[in-house]
Amino acid sequence: MPARPRTGVVLINVGTPDSPAVGDVRRYLREFLGDGRVIDLPLAARKLLVDGIIAPFRAPKSAKAYRKLWTPEGSPLIVHGNALVKALQERLGPDHHVVLAMRYQNPRLQAALDGLIRMQVERVVLVPLFPQYSSAATGTALQEAMAILGRYTDVPAVSSVGAFHADPGFLDAFADRINAHGHEGYDHVLFSFHGLPDRHIQRSHTTCSTWLQGAVDKTPVAGCACETGPYDKHPACYKMQCHATARALAERSAIPRAKWSVGFQSRLDRKWVKPFSDELVEQYAKAGMKRLLVVSPAFVADCLETTIEIGEEYDELFREHGGGKVQLVESLNAHPRWADALARLVRQA
């Protein structure tokens, strides 16, 4: 009889609908956007906005996009996640048991942790699959996992893998993806990161680390000048980590400084961190560029925001304003060097 694993490893991503049907997409959006760390409005206002406006009107459009994305095996986020689980399990061996979980919808984080507790693991390593830290992604994943673990009678030792945007293995794997396309054949390289509201960025610049829990110091600083560093001035600043990621990848791929830029995508309104990626794509097309390479290092698996938003919508936008082709750089998915790096990060945790 094989020995039981001593360590449970939980890979946590944001989530995906159970299917591209409008009802399933609406259910996913309500859970995702109803999280107070994602839309940080008072509960009543948040429910009115999400349940009354965003979910009903956005679900049919999102469902159409998900139908384009869906595979015979299901959501790409789960397909790529399961492939990464397999690759990581092979590297960690029988002393570890690796599972995939989503912060919203299925596979449920509760079910993943329940399974590990039934296996009587001695330690749980939580791995939020977000290279750059944000309260709306890493923060909520860890908060939910800790809340679930705290309800067990016997709580195992718990650790987590933090932001890994500066990890050499992560950077090397993404540089491999970039170099496979050869930036020399493109007019420009855009590093496009998922956007956040300005106020989320500003809070990382306060002296108070418990802003969301109602601490006294609630006055955010004005603006964020983290584009050029020093990158240790505000270590939890998402914007700083994004710019640090882009700079490190550009250096690894030998992309000249004049040939790359940083943008932020997937915004809900104009009070989000700038510059906006879609506006940059339009600007580059109008400037006469014909070939644009887009990298999205905020995602470790291809999903709606990469395959559809960048690969299709940005390509259409670029062509509409005179450009030729937007080429999306494939995400890490289950890249061997990424699996190697993740195994090392888990062992270190």
Beta strands, then each sheet from edge to edge (+ up, - down):
strand 1: 7-15
strand 2: 96-104
strand 3: 123-128
strand 4: 157-160
strand 5: 188-194
strand 6: 260-265
strand 7: 291-295
strand 8: 325-328
sheet 1: 2+ 1+ 3+ 4+
sheet 2: 6+ 5+ 7+ 8+
end
